């Protein structure tokens, strides 16, 4: 995340982004195993979305920080 973008976010948001970035290239489960959960390799972490590579197809999760 660029310094300009970091300026507009709280320390909590920045910590969350760095945590997700550290999980890149690892197998993760999103949504804690519920009925809409997704499991796959975390292939991208951006300021407004993450991307998982699941067995069937790539999956994009958008969020607002």
MDTraj code that builds the backbone (N, CA, C; nanometers):
import mdtraj as md
import numpy as np

residues = "UNK UNK UNK UNK UNK UNK UNK UNK UNK UNK UNK UNK UNK UNK UNK UNK UNK UNK UNK UNK UNK UNK UNK UNK UNK UNK UNK UNK UNK UNK UNK UNK UNK UNK UNK UNK UNK UNK UNK UNK UNK UNK UNK UNK UNK UNK UNK UNK UNK UNK UNK UNK UNK UNK UNK UNK UNK UNK UNK UNK UNK UNK UNK UNK UNK".split()
xyz = np.array([
    [0.0856, -0.1156, 0.0000],
    [0.0000, 0.0000, 0.0000],
    [0.0907, 0.1225, 0.0000],
    [0.0601, 0.2183, -0.0816],
    [0.1428, 0.3375, -0.0920],
    [0.1275, 0.4251, 0.0327],
    [0.2266, 0.5100, 0.0581],
    [0.2208, 0.6004, 0.1738],
    [0.1003, 0.6926, 0.1641],
    [0.0670, 0.7340, 0.0420],
    [-0.0481, 0.8226, 0.0225],
    [-0.1771, 0.7523, 0.0656],
    [-0.1924, 0.6253, 0.0309],
    [-0.3124, 0.5517, 0.0708],
    [-0.3122, 0.5221, 0.2200],
    [-0.1954, 0.4924, 0.2767],
    [-0.1871, 0.4631, 0.4197],
    [-0.2303, 0.5822, 0.5038],
    [-0.2048, 0.7012, 0.4542],
    [-0.2386, 0.8228, 0.5275],
    [-0.3888, 0.8313, 0.5543],
    [-0.4704, 0.7725, 0.4689],
    [-0.6158, 0.7814, 0.4818],
    [-0.6766, 0.6685, 0.5644],
    [-0.5938, 0.5791, 0.6214],
    [-0.6445, 0.4640, 0.6956],
    [-0.5916, 0.4641, 0.8388],
    [-0.6672, 0.3998, 0.9278],
    [-0.6244, 0.3898, 1.0672],
    [-0.5116, 0.2876, 1.0807],
    [-0.4454, 0.2889, 1.1952],
    [-0.3399, 0.1909, 1.2209],
    [-0.3947, 0.0489, 1.2174],
    [-0.5181, 0.0305, 1.2625],
    [-0.5818, -0.1014, 1.2597],
    [-0.5956, -0.1504, 1.1159],
    [-0.6403, -0.0644, 1.0267],
    [-0.6552, -0.1005, 0.8859],
    [-0.5215, -0.1382, 0.8240],
    [-0.4193, -0.0613, 0.8565],
    [-0.2865, -0.0869, 0.8011],
    [-0.2324, -0.2188, 0.8538],
    [-0.2521, -0.2468, 0.9829],
    [-0.2077, -0.3740, 1.0413],
    [-0.2777, -0.4909, 0.9742],
    [-0.4082, -0.4754, 0.9500],
    [-0.4857, -0.5805, 0.8844],
    [-0.4324, -0.6072, 0.7436],
    [-0.4029, -0.5011, 0.6714],
    [-0.3480, -0.5146, 0.5366],
    [-0.2140, -0.5880, 0.5403],
    [-0.1260, -0.5501, 0.6325],
    [0.0049, -0.6143, 0.6414],
    [-0.0079, -0.7612, 0.6822],
    [-0.1040, -0.7915, 0.7713],
    [-0.1278, -0.9309, 0.8086],
    [-0.1706, -1.0117, 0.6862],
    [-0.2672, -0.9599, 0.6114],
    [-0.3119, -1.0314, 0.4915],
    [-0.1984, -1.0475, 0.3914],
    [-0.1176, -0.9441, 0.3766],
    [-0.0054, -0.9501, 0.2834],
    [0.0930, -1.0600, 0.3259],
    [0.1118, -1.0792, 0.4574],
    [0.2022, -1.1840, 0.5060],
    [0.1466, -1.3240, 0.4782],
    [0.0166, -1.3341, 0.4571],
    [-0.0476, -1.4633, 0.4288],
    [-0.0496, -1.4959, 0.2791],
    [-0.0013, -1.4046, 0.1966],
    [-0.0015, -1.4269, 0.0522],
    [0.0755, -1.5540, 0.0182],
    [0.0246, -1.6297, -0.0785],
    [0.0793, -1.7570, -0.1263],
    [0.0558, -1.8726, -0.0291],
    [-0.0292, -1.8517, 0.0709],
    [-0.0649, -1.9586, 0.1636],
    [-0.2103, -1.9994, 0.1394],
    [-0.2456, -2.1207, 0.1828],
    [-0.3835, -2.1673, 0.1735],
    [-0.4617, -2.1078, 0.2902],
    [-0.5722, -2.0412, 0.2593],
    [-0.6546, -1.9758, 0.3614],
    [-0.8012, -2.0119, 0.3406],
    [-0.8796, -1.9951, 0.4473],
    [-1.0248, -2.0082, 0.4402],
    [-1.0836, -1.8731, 0.4741],
    [-1.1694, -1.8235, 0.3885],
    [-1.2336, -1.6939, 0.4072],
    [-1.3776, -1.7187, 0.4502],
    [-1.4272, -1.6408, 0.5431],
    [-1.5621, -1.6520, 0.6005],
    [-1.5741, -1.7667, 0.6990],
    [-1.4642, -1.8104, 0.7588],
    [-1.4612, -1.8997, 0.8749],
    [-1.5348, -2.0321, 0.8598],
    [-1.5413, -2.0884, 0.7448],
    [-1.6002, -2.2210, 0.7280],
    [-1.7519, -2.2238, 0.7204],
    [-1.8167, -2.1098, 0.7070],
    [-1.9623, -2.1051, 0.6944],
    [-2.0069, -2.1532, 0.5579],
    [-2.1374, -2.1458, 0.5294],
    [-2.1891, -2.1967, 0.4027],
    [-2.1356, -2.1234, 0.2790],
    [-2.0915, -1.9998, 0.2951],
    [-2.0363, -1.9248, 0.1825],
    [-1.8843, -1.9144, 0.1887],
    [-1.8204, -1.9964, 0.2725],
    [-1.6754, -1.9880, 0.2873],
    [-1.6051, -2.0331, 0.1598],
    [-1.4871, -1.9808, 0.1414],
    [-1.4032, -2.0167, 0.0266],
    [-1.2669, -2.0560, 0.0801],
    [-1.2079, -2.1602, 0.0229],
    [-1.0750, -2.2062, 0.0612],
    [-0.9882, -2.2077, -0.0632],
    [-0.8705, -2.1490, -0.0521],
    [-0.7806, -2.1477, -0.1653],
    [-0.6523, -2.0755, -0.1332],
    [-0.5674, -2.0630, -0.2325],
    [-0.4397, -1.9947, -0.2186],
    [-0.4627, -1.8444, -0.2326],
    [-0.4142, -1.7686, -0.1367],
    [-0.4245, -1.6231, -0.1412],
    [-0.3196, -1.5723, -0.2398],
    [-0.3642, -1.5283, -0.3569],
    [-0.2706, -1.4915, -0.4640],
    [-0.2499, -1.3416, -0.4788],
    [-0.3402, -1.2596, -0.4238],
    [-0.3237, -1.1146, -0.4336],
    [-0.3886, -1.0457, -0.3144],
    [-0.3205, -0.9445, -0.2632],
    [-0.3746, -0.8591, -0.1572],
    [-0.3563, -0.7157, -0.2027],
    [-0.4658, -0.6489, -0.2266],
    [-0.4638, -0.5089, -0.2690],
    [-0.5375, -0.4253, -0.1650],
    [-0.5378, -0.2958, -0.1805],
    [-0.6003, -0.2091, -0.0809],
    [-0.7521, -0.2244, -0.0753],
    [-0.8136, -0.2757, -0.1817],
    [-0.9600, -0.2865, -0.1824],
    [-1.0124, -0.4259, -0.2158],
    [-0.9258, -0.5247, -0.2341],
    [-0.9723, -0.6617, -0.2578],
    [-0.8607, -0.7616, -0.2319],
    [-0.9024, -0.8883, -0.2155],
    [-0.8074, -0.9998, -0.2143],
    [-0.8515, -1.0977, -0.3224],
    [-0.7582, -1.1785, -0.3692],
    [-0.7899, -1.2776, -0.4717],
    [-0.7441, -1.4148, -0.4241],
    [-0.8337, -1.5118, -0.4348],
    [-0.8040, -1.6505, -0.4015],
    [-0.8024, -1.7333, -0.5281],
    [-0.7118, -1.8286, -0.5358],
    [-0.7151, -1.9279, -0.6428],
    [-0.7724, -2.0545, -0.5805],
    [-0.8987, -2.0839, -0.6102],
    [-0.9631, -2.2041, -0.5573],
    [-0.9425, -2.3171, -0.6557],
    [-0.9871, -2.4366, -0.6181],
    [-0.9721, -2.5514, -0.7075],
    [-1.0468, -2.5319, -0.8385],
    [-1.1633, -2.4694, -0.8316],
    [-1.2471, -2.4564, -0.9509],
    [-1.2150, -2.3328, -1.0341],
    [-1.1966, -2.2166, -0.9689],
    [-1.1738, -2.0930, -1.0444],
    [-1.1217, -1.9843, -0.9514],
    [-1.0653, -1.8783, -1.0063],
    [-1.0224, -1.7650, -0.9227],
    [-1.1444, -1.6989, -0.8586],
    [-1.1246, -1.6422, -0.7420],
    [-1.2334, -1.5816, -0.6672],
    [-1.1839, -1.4492, -0.6108],
    [-1.2561, -1.3402, -0.6345],
    [-1.2198, -1.2068, -0.5881],
    [-1.3126, -1.1680, -0.4736],
    [-1.2556, -1.1152, -0.3650],
    [-1.3351, -1.0673, -0.2522],
    [-1.3066, -0.9187, -0.2374],
    [-1.4100, -0.8369, -0.2542],
    [-1.3967, -0.6920, -0.2394],
    [-1.4253, -0.6527, -0.0966],
    [-1.3568, -0.5496, -0.0479],
    [-1.3854, -0.4955, 0.0837],
    [-1.3585, -0.3471, 0.0829],
    [-1.4089, -0.2814, 0.1846],
    [-1.3837, -0.1379, 0.2023],
    [-1.3103, -0.1229, 0.3344],
    [-1.1917, -0.0605, 0.3293],
    [-1.1160, -0.0373, 0.4518],
    [-1.1406, 0.1026, 0.4992],
])
top = md.Topology()
chain = top.add_chain()
for i, resn in enumerate(residues, 1):
    res = top.add_residue(resn, chain, resSeq=i)
    for name in ("N", "CA", "C"):
        top.add_atom(name, md.element.get_by_symbol(name[0]), res)
traj = md.Trajectory(xyz[None], top)
